[in-house]
């Protein structure tokens, strides 16, 4: 189904939708493919941040591969994207490893014990498979503990002191993921630690994957620093193919989550506009990170700024429609009184949302739509009772 709408207000929508805006997506894809070409590296899409497979024909115009962290993602790469996946998992299971190997071009082990258990088996399933090890440089500037892969006691990767001087003959690459929506300057500092810890093994390898978190489509990202850094790295290690696998960068600021006001309640002077979406179900990173999302046409007001003189009648918390007490955020100041049925538009809600949603409370999932350059809105998917029920089958 296709409909016309104003991409600023989304007037006419009466149900919640994630709206992926194709012109913004193509802008990101063009930037990323340009960086890959100039730097002489391969940049691939990480499904953990974005996996709307009906948009894969657009992606295939710009990139040739994807990265998977599970059997389902590996199958999605192989069957829907049309190329085998670069696969990494913290732990492969005996009942999935064979099919994962068949759907992959690269397969990275998280530990030497997983390598010992499975490396012969996966090569029998797929002789062309290129095997790697995830390594841990014991350095990361990720400030939120929930997202820091190098925190003390981490379950991710092999530290340098545990690697043999001569790697197993079938290990062809290292995978090193240390970032989360980071800048090129962070990568520059991290790369020093990676080389100090692991460069003595580089002559034994064919490729190195520097993982995700390289937010090169953010407006303040230093693209020239990244390109120069990767060119210099390739000059130092001409035997290594370099791979980056950002997720957020592809879908960064490519569209909103459009919701509607269903009620307004007040308690002890706090007004909450209850929406037909849920933070815990549909925007979980807002609570987990946590971060306060931008709302179109509204100003974020910090709680420590709330005073009687600065609290007009159109200052609202925004509440989700689940039964979780903490399913709310706030505050936002609007320039008018919110009305029942009015759209409330959360900006930049494509990456790490559509892939992390859940059906807690059986709340109807927002639909998914693709906004074309001509202003038309193509409804890709709507959800209902059967989708909820199928999770319990």
BATI-445999 format. One record per atom (N, C-alpha, C): residue in three letters; x, y, z. Coordinates in steps of 0.02 Angstrom, whole numbers, plus 50000, padded with zeros to 5 digits. Example, Ala and Ser with C-alpha at 12.3 -4.5 7.8 and 13.67 -1.06 7.14 Angstrom:
<recs>
ala506604971650390
ala506154977550390
ala506604983550390
ser506424988850354
ser506844994750357
ser506455000250394
</recs>
This chain:
<recs>
unk500424994150000
unk500005000050000
unk500445006250000
unk500245011249961
unk500615017549957
unk500135023249969
unk500365028350006
unk499955034150020
unk500385040350018
unk500085046050011
unk500435052450012
unk500385055450082
unk500925058650104
unk500915062050169
unk501435067550169
unk501365072150214
unk501865077350226
unk502415074350269
unk503035074150244
unk503575070850281
unk503815074950340
unk503535080950350
unk503695084850409
unk503215083450466
unk502575082750450
unk502075081850502
unk501775074750502
unk501845071250446
unk501535064650437
unk500785064850451
unk500475070250429
unk499765071150437
unk499395065550401
unk498885062950432
unk498495057550403
unk498645050850433
unk499215050150467
unk499365043850501
unk498975043450566
unk498645037950578
unk498255037150639
unk498505031350681
unk499025027950657
unk499345022450694
unk500095023650694
unk500465020650740
unk501185021850742
unk501555018250686
unk502075021550661
unk502495018650609
unk503225020850620
unk503675016150607
unk504365017950594
unk504395020050521
unk504665025950508
unk504695028550439
unk505425028950418
unk505635024750372
unk506305025150343
unk506275029550281
unk506655034950281
unk506645039750226
unk507195038050176
unk506995035950117
unk507465033550067
unk507995038750048
unk507835045150038
unk508365049850021
unk508905050350074
unk508705050050137
unk509205050350191
unk509625043950193
unk509305038250181
unk509675031950179
unk510185032050123
unk509985034250064
unk510455034550008
unk511025039450021
unk510875044850055
unk511405049550073
unk511935046050115
unk511725042150164
unk512205038550206
unk512585033250167
unk512225029650124
unk512545024350084
unk513055027350037
unk512915032950008
unk513395036149963
unk514015038350001
unk513925041150060
unk514495043150101
unk514915037150120
unk514595031850144
unk514965025950167
unk515335022550110
unk515005021850052
unk515335018649996
unk515925022949971
unk515855029549977
unk516405033949958
unk517005033250005
unk516865032650070
unk517405031550118
unk517765024950103
unk517375019650090
unk517675013150076
unk518125013450015
unk517885016849963
unk518275017349901
unk518925021349912
unk518875026949946
unk519455031249955
unk519965028150003
unk519715024650054
unk520165021750104
unk520425014950083
unk520115011950032
unk520335005350010
unk520154999850059
unk519575000550092
unk519344995650140
unk518644993250119
unk518404987950151
unk517724985650140
unk517304987550200
unk516734990650187
unk516274992550241
unk515624988750229
unk515414984950279
unk514834980550272
unk514314982250326
unk513704980250314
unk513144981850358
unk513074976750414
unk513054979150476
unk512944974850534
unk512194974450548
unk511924968450543
unk511204967450553
unk510984968850624
unk511444968650672
unk511234969850741
unk510944976750751
unk511094981450705
unk510834988150710
unk510264989450660
unk510264985850604
unk509774987150552
unk509694980950509
unk509074978550502
unk508964972350464
unk508314972450425
unk508094978450403
unk507474978850365
unk507604976050295
unk507464969750285
unk507694966150226
unk507344968450162
unk506764971550168
unk506434974050108
unk506794980050077
unk507274982850113
unk507674988250086
unk508344985850059
unk508474979350062
unk509124976850039
unk509274978449966
unk508774978649920
unk508944980549851
unk509274987449847
unk509084992049892
unk509424998549893
unk510144997749916
unk510244993949969
unk510914992949996
unk511384989749944
unk511114984949906
unk511534981349858
unk511814985849804
unk511524991749796
unk511804996649748
unk512454999649773
unk512594998949838
unk513165002349868
unk513664997649902
unk513434992249932
unk513884987749969
unk513744980549947
unk514234976149963
unk514174969349939
unk514104963949992
unk514124965850056
unk514114960650108
unk513834963450173
unk513694958850219
unk513404960550284
unk513734956350338
unk513594958150400
unk513864954350456
unk513304951850501
unk513384945650525
unk512874942250563
unk513144940050631
unk512694939650680
unk512884937450747
unk512484931450770
unk512104928450725
unk511674922850743
unk511494919050680
unk511194913250689
unk510964909350632
unk510444913150592
unk509974916250626
unk509444919850590
unk509744925450547
unk510214929150575
unk510534934550537
unk510944931750479
unk511294926150490
unk511684923150437
unk511244920850380
unk510674917950396
unk510194915950344
unk509924921950307
unk509784927350344
unk509524933350312
unk510034936150262
unk510664935950281
unk511194938150235
unk511214933850172
unk511214927350183
unk511294922750127
unk510674922450082
unk510084922350114
unk509474921350075
unk509164927850050
unk509224933350087
unk508884939450067
unk509364944850041
unk509954945550072
unk510434950350046
unk510774947549984
unk510844940949982
unk511114937849922
unk511854936549923
unk512164936949982
unk512874935249988
unk512994932350057
unk513484927850064
unk513624924850129
unk513864930050179
unk513744928650243
unk513864933450296
unk514574933150323
unk514804938750351
unk515374938850395
unk515084937550465
unk515194931750492
unk514834929650552
unk515294929550613
unk515024932250667
unk515344931750733
unk514804930550785
unk514934926150832
unk514494925150889
unk514914923950951
unk514684926451009
unk515054925051071
unk515114917551086
unk514634913551061
unk514674906351072
unk514234902851021
unk514544898650980
unk514174894750931
unk513904888450965
unk513314886450945
unk512994880550974
unk513044874650926
unk513064868750956
unk513134862650917
unk512574861650867
unk511974864050883
unk511394862850841
unk511304868250787
unk511724873450786
unk511664878650734
unk512294879650693
unk512864877350717
unk513494879050687
unk513554876850614
unk513284871050596
unk513354868650527
unk513014873250478
unk512394875250493
unk512034879650448
unk512334886650446
unk512594888950502
unk512934895450503
unk513544895350458
unk513914889850459
unk514494889250416
unk514304889450342
unk513754886150325
unk513544885950256
unk513314892750231
unk513074897050277
unk512814903650258
unk513344909150263
unk513964907450277
unk514474912450292
unk515064912050245
unk515384917850235
unk516034918150199
unk516604918650249
unk516484922050305
unk516964922750360
unk516614920550424
unk516984917150467
unk516704915050531
unk517234916150585
unk517064920450633
unk517534922350686
unk517354918950751
unk517844915950783
unk517754912750848
unk517914917750904
unk517524917450957
unk517614921851013
unk518154919451061
unk518314912951059
unk518794910051107
unk519194904551072
unk519764903051101
unk520164897551074
unk519834890851086
unk519434890251139
unk519084883951152
unk518534882751100
unk518174888051080
unk517674887351027
unk518014885550960
unk518584888750948
unk518964887050888
unk519154879650888
unk519434877250943
unk519644870250947
unk519064865450937
unk518484867250962
unk517914862850958
unk517624862450887
unk517624868150851
unk517224868450790
unk517614869550726
unk518254871250728
unk518574873650667
unk518594868350612
unk518724862150628
unk518734856950577
unk518034855750549
unk517554855750593
unk516864854450573
unk516604859750524
unk516734866050538
unk516464871250494
unk516814871250426
unk517454869450425
unk517804869050361
unk517554863150319
unk517344857850352
unk517044852350315
unk516374854450285
unk516004858550321
unk515364861050295
unk515464865950238
unk515994870050243
unk516114875350193
unk516864876250185
unk517184872650140
unk517914872950132
unk518164879950115
unk517744884250086
unk517964890950068
unk517934895850126
unk517684893650183
unk517584898050240
unk518244900750266
unk518274907250278
unk518864910450307
unk518754911250382
unk519204908450422
unk519124908450494
unk519514913950528
unk519234916650582
unk519574921850620
unk519474921050694
unk519834925150732
unk519774925350804
unk519604932550825
unk519144933150872
unk519034939750901
unk519564940950954
unk519884946750951
unk520404948450999
unk520184954451040
unk520454954851100
unk520264960051148
unk520884964251165
unk520904970551141
unk521494974751155
unk521514977651225
unk521004976051265
unk520974978451334
unk520964986051338
unk520664989151287
unk520594996451286
unk519964998351248
unk519555002451279
unk518965005051246
unk518765011451280
unk518525016351241
unk518305022651269
unk517545023051276
unk517205017351268
unk516485017251276
unk516315018551349
unk515935023851362
unk515815025851431
unk515265022151467
unk514775019651429
unk514215016051459
unk514395008751467
unk514405006251529
unk514634999451543
unk514234994251503
unk513594995451493
unk513184990751457
unk513434989351387
unk513794994151358
unk514024993651288
unk514784993151282
unk515134992551337
unk515874992351335
unk516114985151327
unk516384983351268
unk516594976451257
unk517264974751287
unk517614979651315
unk518274978351344
unk518284979651419
unk517704979951450
unk517674980951522
unk517974974851558
unk518184975951620
unk518494970551658
unk518004964551664
unk518274958651651
unk517864952651654
unk517454951451592
unk517584955251538
unk517194954451477
unk517204947251452
unk516664945351419
unk516644938751389
unk516834938951315
unk517074944651291
unk517204945451220
unk517954945251204
unk518154940451164
unk518814940651133
unk519384937651174
unk519934936551139
unk520534933551167
unk521054939051178
unk521334939451237
unk521864944251250
unk522524941751223
unk522994946351212
unk523624944651180
unk524024939351218
unk523984939451285
unk524364934851325
unk524134927551317
unk523544926651288
unk523274919851280
unk523384917051210
unk523664920951164
unk523764918651096
unk524434915151089
unk524464909751051
unk525114906551036
unk525514910850987
unk526164910450990
unk526584914450945
unk526444912850872
unk526334906450858
unk526144904350791
unk525414902550792
unk525014906250754
unk524304904950753
unk524144898450717
unk523584895250733
unk523374889450694
unk523354891050620
unk523524886250578
unk523614887450507
unk522984889950473
unk522394888150499
unk521774890150465
unk521474896650493
unk521824899950540
unk521594906550562
unk521864911750514
unk521414915350480
unk521614920150429
unk521484927350448
unk521114928550503
unk520954935450520
unk520844936550593
unk520884942950612
unk520704945250679
unk520094949850674
unk519674949250724
unk519084953750730
unk519164957450796
unk519104964050793
unk519204968150853
unk518664973550856
unk518204972950903
unk517654977750909
unk517714981350976
unk517804987950974
unk517934991851035
unk517524998251039
unk517084999550991
unk516775006150986
unk516015005850992
unk515725011651006
unk514995012451007
unk514845019650988
unk514605020750927
unk514445027450902
unk515025032250915
unk515625030050897
unk516235033750912
unk516485037650852
unk516915042550867
unk517235046550815
unk517885043550791
unk518155046350736
unk518785043950708
unk519355045050756
unk519325050250798
unk519855051450846
unk519895045850898
unk519315043150917
unk519315037450963
unk519625031350930
unk519455030250867
unk519755024650830
unk520505025550824
unk520735031650813
unk521445032950807
unk521815031050871
unk521535032850928
unk521855031150992
unk521805023651005
unk521245020550987
unk521155013350998
unk521625009350954
unk521725011650893
unk522155008050846
unk522865007350873
unk523105012350910
unk523765011950940
unk523805005850986
unk523295004751026
unk523284999051072
unk523224992451034
unk522814992350981
unk522734986250941
unk523404984250911
unk523764989050883
unk524414987450852
unk524924985350905
unk524934988850961
unk525414987151013
unk525314979951038
unk524674977951044
unk524514971351070
unk524594965751019
unk524404967050955
unk524304961550908
unk524684961950843
unk525074967250831
unk525374967950764
unk525884962350750
unk526174959350801
unk526654954050787
unk526344947950753
unk525674947450757
unk525324942050723
unk525074943950654
unk525094950450637
unk524804952650574
unk525114949250513
unk525774947850512
unk526044944550452
unk525744937550439
unk525434934650490
unk525144927950483
unk524414928250458
unk524144934250449
unk523444935050434
unk523324937550363
unk522684936950341
unk522474939650277
unk521994945550285
unk521654946050341
unk521174951450350
unk521124953450424
unk520894959550434
unk520734961850501
unk520074965750498
unk519624964150543
unk518964967350547
unk518964971750610
unk518884978250599
unk518884982950655
unk518194984250683
unk517724979950667
unk517074979950699
unk516654986050683
unk516174987350728
unk515694992750718
unk515814998550764
unk515315002950767
unk515355008750810
unk515695014750778
unk515885014250713
unk516205019850678
unk515645024150648
unk515465029450682
unk514865033250663
unk515035038550611
unk515245036250552
unk515515040650501
unk514985045050467
unk514345043650477
unk513825047950448
unk513585053350496
unk513845053550556
unk513685059050602
unk514025065450576
unk513695071050583
unk513915077250552
unk514615079450574
unk514805077850636
unk515455080150662
unk516005074850655
unk515855069250621
unk516355063950614
unk516915066250566
unk517535064950585
unk518115067050544
unk518265061650492
unk517945062250435
unk518025057150383
unk518735057150356
unk519025062950348
unk519705063250320
unk520205059750366
unk520105060350431
unk520545056850478
unk520475049350469
unk519855046850463
unk519755039650453
unk520075037250389
unk519965040850334
unk520245038750269
unk521005038650272
unk521305043850300
unk522025044050305
unk522305038550350
unk521965037350405
unk522175032250452
unk522175025350419
unk521645023850381
unk521595017250349
unk522095016550292
unk522215021950256
unk522735021650203
unk523415020250234
unk523575023750288
unk524225022650321
unk524275015550349
unk523735013050378
unk523735006250405
unk523865001250349
unk523545002150293
unk523634997450238
unk524334997750209
unk524655003650212
unk525355004050190
unk525815000350238
unk525655000550302
unk526064997050352
unk525974989450346
unk525354987450330
unk525194980250327
unk524854978650261
unk525224978750206
unk524904977750140
unk524594970950130
unk524774966150173
unk524484959350166
unk523784958850194
unk523564964050232
unk522924963650267
unk522364967250229
unk521824963750217
unk521204966950195
unk520864969750257
unk520634975950253
unk520324979350310
unk519574979450301
unk519204977650354
unk518484977450353
unk518214981650411
unk517704985650398
unk517334989150450
unk516614986950444
unk516264986350500
unk515574983950498
unk515114988150543
unk515054994650529
unk514594998750569
unk513874996750558
unk513464998050607
unk512744997050600
unk512385003750601
unk512485007450655
unk512145013850663
unk512305018650605
unk512915018550580
unk513105023350528
unk512665022850467
unk512445016950449
unk512035016150390
unk511345019250399
unk511045018350458
unk510365020650469
unk510325026950512
unk510895030250524
unk510915036150567
unk510485041650537
unk510005044150576
unk509575049650557
unk509235048450490
unk508985042350481
unk508635040750419
unk507885040550427
unk507625042250486
unk506895042550492
unk506665041850564
unk506035043850576
unk505755044050643
unk505295038250659
unk505085038050721
unk504515034050744
unk503945038950755
unk503415038150717
unk502825042450723
unk502315039150768
unk502115042550820
unk501625039950868
unk501055044950875
unk500545042950913
unk499975047350925
unk499815047650999
unk499555053451020
unk499335054551090
unk498665051051099
unk498605046951151
unk497975043651165
unk497645046051229
unk498035049351273
unk497755052051335
unk498255056751366
unk498005061051409
unk498445065351449
unk498215064751522
unk498685062951567
unk498525062151638
unk498975066751678
unk498775068051740
unk499175072551782
unk499205069851853
unk499795070251883
unk499875068351953
unk500395072851985
unk500205076152039
unk500655080552077
unk501005085652032
unk500625088351988
unk500885093551945
unk501265091251884
unk501335084651876
unk501685081851818
unk501175079351768
unk501195082151708
unk500735080051655
unk501095075051610
unk500765069551596
unk501045064351553
unk500585063251494
unk500865064051434
unk500495062251373
unk500635054951359
unk500115050851363
unk500195043651350
unk500115042351276
unk500585038651248
unk500615037551176
unk500425030351160
unk500335028951095
unk500185022151074
unk500825018351055
unk501385020351082
unk502015016751077
unk502305016051147
unk502835012151153
unk503135010751218
unk503885011551214
unk504165014751265
unk504895015251268
unk505205008251277
unk504935004451323
unk505234997951338
unk505144993051280
unk504594993551243
unk504474988951187
unk504774991351121
unk504734997851108
unk504885000351041
unk505485004951037
unk505725007551094
unk506315011951096
unk506755009951155
unk506945003551161
unk507275001251222
unk507935004651239
unk508315006851188
unk508945010151203
unk508865016651242
unk508275019751235
unk508155025951273
unk508195024551348
unk507965018651369
unk507985016851440
unk508635013451458
unk508935009651412
unk509535005851427
unk510155010151427
unk510215014851379
unk510835018651371
unk511005022751434
unk510565026751463
unk509955029351433
unk510095035751395
unk509635037751351
unk509695044251319
unk508995046851305
unk508935053451301
unk508295056651288
unk508245058251214
unk507775055251179
unk507735056451107
unk507455063351091
unk507625065851033
unk507325072051009
unk506615070750986
unk506175075451000
unk505485075250977
unk505375081250932
unk505115079950873
unk505025085350825
unk504545090650852
unk504775096950850
unk504355102450873
unk504335103350948
unk504775099950984
unk504775100551057
unk505495101551082
unk505545104551140
unk506195105951171
unk506295101451231
unk506875098151234
unk507035094051292
unk507175098551352
unk506865097051409
unk506975100851471
unk507255096051523
unk507845097551547
unk508155093351599
unk507775094151665
unk507755088751703
unk507355088851764
unk507615094051814
unk508275095151814
unk508545100151861
unk508385107251840
unk508095108051780
unk507905114751757
unk507165116251771
unk506805111451799
unk506095112351811
unk505985116651873
unk505665122251862
unk505475126751916
unk504765129151902
unk504415131551952
unk503735133951940
unk503685139051884
unk504195143251879
unk504175148551829
unk504325146051759
unk504635140151754
unk504815137551687
unk504415131351670
unk503825130651699
unk503425124751687
unk502735126751660
unk502705128751597
unk502055130651568
unk501605124551561
unk500985125851544
unk500495120351541
unk500655115251486
unk501075117151437
unk501245112251386
unk501945109251397
unk502125108051458
unk502705104051476
unk502455096951493
unk502735091951459
unk502475085151466
unk503045080051475
unk502895075051517
unk503215068651509
unk502875065151451
unk503235060451421
unk502935056151370
unk502925049051398
unk502345045951399
unk502275039351429
unk502095034051378
unk502395028251387
unk502215022551345
unk501575019251368
unk501315014751327
unk500675011551344
unk500755004351367
unk501325002951398
unk501404996351430
unk501254997051505
unk501234991351539
unk501104991251611
unk501734992351653
unk502304993051622
unk502924994351659
unk502905001351688
unk502995001951753
unk502945008451786
unk503435013551757
unk504025011151739
unk504545015651714
unk504525016851640
unk503975015051607
unk503925015951534
unk503725023151519
unk504165027751534
unk504045034851519
unk504715038351516
unk504725044251486
unk505305048551487
unk505055055751489
unk505495060151504
unk505305067151502
unk505795071351540
unk505785077851524
unk505195081551501
unk505335084851433
unk504775086451397
unk504815090251336
unk504345096151341
unk504545101851314
unk504115107751311
unk503875108651238
unk503225108351230
unk502915109551165
unk502695116851162
unk502505119151102
unk502285126051095
unk501525126551093
unk501195121051112
unk500455121051112
unk500215115351157
unk499575115451171
unk499265110151211
unk499195103851167
unk499445098151190
unk499385092051152
unk498655089651150
unk498455087251091
unk497775085051081
unk497765077451069
unk497215074351090
unk497125067251077
unk497145066051002
unk497535061050981
unk497605059450910
unk498175063050875
unk498475067950908
unk499015071750878
unk499645067550871
unk500005068550817
unk500635064950807
unk501185067650852
unk501545063150884
unk502165064750919
unk502715060750883
unk503215064350857
unk503705061450811
unk504385061050846
unk504625055050858
unk505285053850887
unk505795053450831
unk506295057850833
unk506795058050781
unk507295052250786
unk507575050450728
unk508145045750724
unk507995039150761
unk507475035750739
unk507245029750774
unk507255023550729
unk507745023150683
unk507785017250640
unk508315012350664
unk508915014750679
unk509445010250701
unk509345008150773
unk509475001850787
unk509414998950854
unk508714999850885
unk508205000550844
unk507525000550869
unk507134994850836
unk507074995050770
unk506694989850735
unk506984982950748
unk507624982450764
unk507924975950778
unk507864973750850
unk507664978350896
unk507654976750967
unk506954976950997
unk506454978050957
unk505774978650984
unk505524971951010
unk505014972251053
unk504714966251080
unk503964967051085
unk503624961651102
unk502884961851106
unk502654961251179
unk503044963751226
unk502844963851296
unk502154966951302
unk501734963951342
unk501044966051352
unk500604964951290
unk500884962151238
unk500494961151177
unk500324967751142
unk500714972951156
unk500584979451126
unk500694979051051
unk500234981751013
unk500294981450940
unk500934984950918
unk501314981450878
unk501954983950855
unk501844989550803
unk502254994850804
unk502204999950751
unk502314996750683
unk501974999350633
unk502104997150565
unk502774999750541
unk502974997550481
unk503594999750451
unk503435002450382
unk503685008550367
unk503535011750303
unk504165014650274
unk504185015150208
unk504745018050171
unk504495024350137
unk504805030050154
unk504625036450124
unk505065037550063
unk504755038250006
unk505105039249943
unk505255046649933
unk505695048149885
unk505895055049872
unk505315059349849
unk504805056349818
unk504235060149793
unk503705061549847
unk503845059649909
unk503385060949963
unk502885055449975
unk502915050149934
unk502455044549944
unk502715040150000
unk502255036950034
unk502405032650091
unk502195025550073
unk502685021050067
unk502545014050051
unk502525010050116
unk501955007150132
unk501905003050193
unk502214996250180
unk502774994850213
unk503124988550204
unk502834982950246
unk502584984750305
unk502334979550350
unk501904982650404
unk501344979250419
unk500954980850478
unk500884974550520
unk500774975450585
unk500794969850632
unk500124969350669
unk499964963350691
unk499344962350727
unk499364956250772
unk498784953650787
unk498714948150834
unk499104941950814
unk499094940150751
unk499434934150729
unk500184934550740
unk500464940550733
unk501184941550745
unk501344940450819
unk500924943150862
unk501014942050934
unk500924934650952
unk500404931550926
unk500264924650942
unk500814919950919
unk501114921550861
unk501624917150832
unk502244916650877
unk502354921850918
unk502934921550963
unk502824916551019
unk502214914551030
unk502054909851084
unk501924902751057
unk501984901850992
unk501854895150963
unk502364890050987
</recs>
